[in-house]
Amino acid sequence: MPNSKTKSEAGLLVLVVFALGLLVGGVANHLWGARVWSSQGGPPPRGMGHQPPPPMSQVLGLSPDQQKQWDTIFHDSHPQFEALDAQRNDLHLQVRAKIRAVLTPEQQVKFDAIVKEQDAHGRGRGPNRGGPPLGGDRAAGPGQHPGPGF
């Protein structure tokens, strides 16, 4: 009987040591990973929490006057970016309409379903990214949306 008790105590001791090893190893891995990632300036691995990078103006150490000029440049450029986005969207619609025009009616239905799915999930580069999906099985006319992503 004493031999059986000794075996169970030894087994329990092995189990406790194993559990402590896992715990200490996990903590050490976490601390080491945090130290390595912070020294490399890269993002921490998943699960360690991610902080977005600081704004470029902060990284550059802009003075208040420079920050004001920086903000003005971006503010003044915004309408130009919007115009370019509109041009890109118009071109995208034209490309979709041309693609749709070469498809059979059965292929158009499939095409419309694919692009509608992409719109619904915000994928693709279509004009309706983030907006209400259009498309369906109707033919796209000028200014109409045959579906996103293509």
N, C-alpha and C positions, 0 to 999 in steps of 0.2 A: 504493500500500500504506500509506504513512503516514497517509493520509486515513481509511482503514478502522480503523486502530488508534486514532486520535483519536476516531472516532465511538463505538467500543466503550468507551473510557475515559470518555467523556462520559456514555454510557448508564449505566455502572456508577456513576458519581458521582451521577447523578440518582436512581438506585435507592437508594443509601446515604443521600442527603439525605432522600428520601421516608421511608425506614424510621426514620431518626432523628427526623423530624418526627412520625411516628405515636407513637413511644416518648415523646418529650417531651410531646406533646399528651395522651397517656393519663395520664402521671404528673401533669401540671398539672391535668387534669380531676379526678383522684382527690383531690389535695390541696385544690383549690378546693371540691369537693363536701363533703369532710369538714369544712372550715372553716365553710361556709355552714350545714350541718346542725347542727353543734355550737353555733353562735351562735343558731340559731332554736329550739334545744331539741327539735327534732323527731327522728324516727327517720332514720337514714341510709338512702340508697337501697340497693336490693338489691345484694348483692355487696360491700358495704363493711363487713359484720359488724354484727350487731345485738346490743346489750346491753339486757336488760330494764330498765324504769324502776326506780329505787330504790323501796323500800317507802314508802307514804304516811307512816308514822310517822317515817321518816328525813327525808323532805321537810319534814315539819312541825317537825322538831327536837324531838321529845318528850323530856322528862326521863325518867330511869329510873322514877320513880314514875308518870308519865303512861303510859309504855310498859307497866307492870305493869297499870294500870287498863284500858288499851286491850286487852291480851291477855285479861283477865278478861271484858270485855264480849263479845268474839268467842267465847270459850270457852262462856260462859253462853248465848249466842244460838244456838249450833250445834244443840241439840235442836229448837228452834223451826223453824229452817230445814229440818231433816230432816222434821219433821211437815208443813210446807208442801209439800215435795217429794213426800211420800207422797200428800197430798191431790191435788196436781196430777197425779200418776201415775194415781190412781184415776179422776179425771175424764177423763183421756186414754183410759183403758181403756173407760170408758162411752161416750165419743164414738166410738171405733172400733167398738164393738159395735153402736151405732146405725147407723153408716155401713154396716157389713157387712150389717146386717139388711135394708137397702133394695136390696142388690145381688142380681143373679141369681147362680146357682151359677157360671156362667162368669166373671162379674165378680169374684166372691169369690176365685176362683183367681188372677186377675190382681192383685187388691188384696193378697192374701196374699204374692204374689211380690214386689210392689213394696215392701211394708213389711218383708219379710224382707231384701231387698237393702239397705234403709236401715239396718236394725239391724246388718247385717254390716259396714257402713262407718261406723257411728257417726253417721249423719245422722238428721235428724228430731228430734222432741221427745218421743219415746215413752219409756215407763217402762224399756224395755230398752236404752236408749242405753248402750253400753259393756258390756252384759251379753250373755249368750247369746241369739241371736235365737230367738223363738218364732213361732208362726203356723202356716204350712202351710195345708192345705185343710180343716182342721177348723173347726167353728163355735166361736166364743168364747162361753163361758159366764161366769157371774159370777166375777170374779177371774182369768179367763183372759185371755191376751194375743192379740188378733186380729192383731197386727202393729204395728210402730212407724211413727212419722211422721205418723199420721193420728189 
